[in-house]
Amino acid sequence: MNDLNRPSILIIGAGNMGASIATGLLAKRWPADQITFCDHKSSRHKALKNAFPGSTIITDPSEMASPAKIILLAVKPYDIESVCQKLSAIDLPTNTLFISLAAGVPINAFQTWLGSQAIIVRCMPNTPAAIGLGMTGLYSHTDTNDADKQLADLILSSTGKTIWVDKETMLDAVTALSGSGPAYLFYLMECLQESGEALGLNSQDSYTLTLQTMLGAAQLAQHQNIDFVTLRANITSKGGTTEQAINCFVHNDMKKTVDSALKAAAQRANEISRSFNRE
Ligand SMILES: NC(=O)c1ccc[n+]([C@@H]2O[C@H](COP(=O)([O-])OP(=O)(O)OC[C@H]3O[C@@H](n4cnc5c(N)ncnc54)[C@H](OP(=O)(O)O)[C@@H]3O)[C@@H](O)[C@H]2O)c1
């Protein structure tokens, strides 16, 4: 894609996700002068200017010199409505593409705030986006044209991998698996480190063993590109040490625990969505 196909983008909210996406875009050669940040606190503008040289920083969307083709909504869900109200007061072109990162805010809420014809793509990224290893689920209604979907995909894939789901409610499942997932793995790493220490390893060695094992296992799975059951079977010898540990996980019904945890997260995502629902 050449620069002509990398249209102007306004990022509203320059926090963790807004900055991660801008970093990803710049790494993929999106021209800095096509990126505008809207940060309502002018005290942060200097730091933003230093971090993203060549981009434009504004305090309010109404300060845009010309309307951006893409508006990325990267504020917290409880700030979304007031941001949308500001946007609806501006004369934006009807082909503006709105990309929302806000967890749980459904498309029909955006259409109430921005107009029923507004083109909206909802995304659920995760924090490894900050280092280009993110995982994002995307959804848009079927009337969104392919070019806009491709643009949304291009933007989010600058921070890692993307998948599209065909029902909006499936974003709750994405939230439960990959959106919240890094925290589950950090918890597992915490458990492994503590158990290593209980076996007599010092804290630093246990940390290093845990981290490198997690990293190596994920990269091996990606490299070998085979299913997780086979990967596990390949390193579980009959009567060996791994089998003893796996038997313990099975005996304590780890699958049921993980299943309950993801169902609880998906249920919470659904409750949050329903609290915004405007239908
Ligand atoms: N972090 C994640 O793992 C993750 C994963 C998936 C989705 N998301 C979604 O991504 C969105 C952003 O999350 P985040 O973690 O990046 O939050 P964040 O770090 O708090 O960033 C949000 C930024 O928006 C600013 N802001 C608030 N109101 C504004 C306004 N009216 N105009 C301009 N800027 C405004 C905030 O400033 P103040 O702090 O001064 O208010 C803050 O700097 C959320 O909707 C979240 O649901 C995050």
The ligand as an SDF file (V2000), in Angstrom:
LIG
                    3D

 48 52  0  0  0  0  0  0  0  0999 V2000
   -5.4890   -1.8440   27.7600 N   0  0  0  0  0  0  0  0  0  0  0  0
   -6.0410   -2.9580   27.2850 C   0  0  0  0  0  0  0  0  0  0  0  0
   -5.5900   -4.0920   27.5290 O   0  0  0  0  0  0  0  0  0  0  0  0
   -7.2280   -2.8950   26.3960 C   0  0  0  0  0  0  0  0  0  0  0  0
   -7.6270   -4.0480   25.7290 C   0  0  0  0  0  0  0  0  0  0  0  0
   -8.7110   -3.9610   24.8930 C   0  0  0  0  0  0  0  0  0  0  0  0
   -9.4000   -2.7750   24.7510 C   0  0  0  0  0  0  0  0  0  0  0  0
   -9.0040   -1.6780   25.4330 N   0  0  0  0  0  0  0  0  0  0  0  0
   -9.7910   -0.4660   25.2680 C   0  0  0  0  0  0  0  0  0  0  0  0
   -8.9500    0.5720   24.7850 O   0  0  0  0  0  0  0  0  0  0  0  0
   -9.4610    1.8140   25.2660 C   0  0  0  0  0  0  0  0  0  0  0  0
   -8.3000    2.6130   25.8220 C   0  0  0  0  0  0  0  0  0  0  0  0
   -7.7380    1.8850   26.9070 O   0  0  0  0  0  0  0  0  0  0  0  0
   -6.3280    2.2880   27.4760 P   0  0  0  0  0  0  0  0  0  0  0  0
   -5.8860    1.1600   28.3230 O   0  0  0  0  0  0  0  0  0  0  0  0
   -5.4490    2.7910   26.3880 O   0  0  0  0  0  0  0  0  0  0  0  0
   -6.7710    3.5320   28.4140 O   0  0  0  0  0  0  0  0  0  0  0  0
   -5.8680    4.7470   28.9280 P   0  0  0  0  0  0  0  0  0  0  0  0
   -4.4320    4.3410   28.9930 O   0  0  0  0  0  0  0  0  0  0  0  0
   -6.5350    5.2810   30.1510 O   0  0  0  0  0  0  0  0  0  0  0  0
   -5.9970    5.8320   27.7570 O   0  0  0  0  0  0  0  0  0  0  0  0
   -7.1360    6.5920   27.5210 C   0  0  0  0  0  0  0  0  0  0  0  0
   -6.6880    8.0090   27.3240 C   0  0  0  0  0  0  0  0  0  0  0  0
   -7.7880    8.7860   26.8650 O   0  0  0  0  0  0  0  0  0  0  0  0
   -7.7160   10.0560   27.5300 C   0  0  0  0  0  0  0  0  0  0  0  0
   -9.0060   10.7270   27.4230 N   0  0  0  0  0  0  0  0  0  0  0  0
  -10.0890   10.6300   28.2350 C   0  0  0  0  0  0  0  0  0  0  0  0
  -11.0800   11.4400   27.8060 N   0  0  0  0  0  0  0  0  0  0  0  0
  -10.6050   12.0610   26.6950 C   0  0  0  0  0  0  0  0  0  0  0  0
  -11.1560   13.0130   25.7830 C   0  0  0  0  0  0  0  0  0  0  0  0
  -12.3830   13.5030   25.9540 N   0  0  0  0  0  0  0  0  0  0  0  0
  -10.4070   13.4260   24.7370 N   0  0  0  0  0  0  0  0  0  0  0  0
   -9.1450   12.9360   24.5690 C   0  0  0  0  0  0  0  0  0  0  0  0
   -8.5550   12.0510   25.3940 N   0  0  0  0  0  0  0  0  0  0  0  0
   -9.2860   11.6130   26.4330 C   0  0  0  0  0  0  0  0  0  0  0  0
   -7.3230    9.6700   28.9120 C   0  0  0  0  0  0  0  0  0  0  0  0
   -6.8670   10.7770   29.6570 O   0  0  0  0  0  0  0  0  0  0  0  0
   -7.1590   10.8630   31.2620 P   0  0  0  0  0  0  0  0  0  0  0  0
   -6.5290    9.6430   31.8290 O   0  0  0  0  0  0  0  0  0  0  0  0
   -6.5230   12.1450   31.6520 O   0  0  0  0  0  0  0  0  0  0  0  0
   -8.6530   10.8520   31.3880 O   0  0  0  0  0  0  0  0  0  0  0  0
   -6.2050    8.6680   28.6260 C   0  0  0  0  0  0  0  0  0  0  0  0
   -4.9790    9.3310   28.3510 O   0  0  0  0  0  0  0  0  0  0  0  0
  -10.5240    1.5030   26.3250 C   0  0  0  0  0  0  0  0  0  0  0  0
  -11.8010    1.7940   25.8170 O   0  0  0  0  0  0  0  0  0  0  0  0
  -10.3650    0.0300   26.5810 C   0  0  0  0  0  0  0  0  0  0  0  0
  -11.6160   -0.5900   26.8360 O   0  0  0  0  0  0  0  0  0  0  0  0
   -7.9180   -1.6950   26.2240 C   0  0  0  0  0  0  0  0  0  0  0  0
  1  2  1  0
  2  3  2  0
  2  4  1  0
  4  5  1  0
  4 48  2  0
  5  6  2  0
  6  7  1  0
  7  8  2  0
  8  9  1  0
  8 48  1  0
  9 10  1  0
  9 46  1  0
 10 11  1  0
 11 12  1  0
 11 44  1  0
 12 13  1  0
 13 14  1  0
 14 15  2  0
 14 16  1  0
 14 17  1  0
 17 18  1  0
 18 19  2  0
 18 20  1  0
 18 21  1  0
 21 22  1  0
 22 23  1  0
 23 24  1  0
 23 42  1  0
 24 25  1  0
 25 26  1  0
 25 36  1  0
 26 27  1  0
 26 35  1  0
 27 28  2  0
 28 29  1  0
 29 30  1  0
 29 35  2  0
 30 31  1  0
 30 32  2  0
 32 33  1  0
 33 34  2  0
 34 35  1  0
 36 37  1  0
 36 42  1  0
 37 38  1  0
 38 39  2  0
 38 40  1  0
 38 41  1  0
 42 43  1  0
 44 45  1  0
 44 46  1  0
 46 47  1  0
M  CHG  2   8   1  16  -1
M  END
$$$$
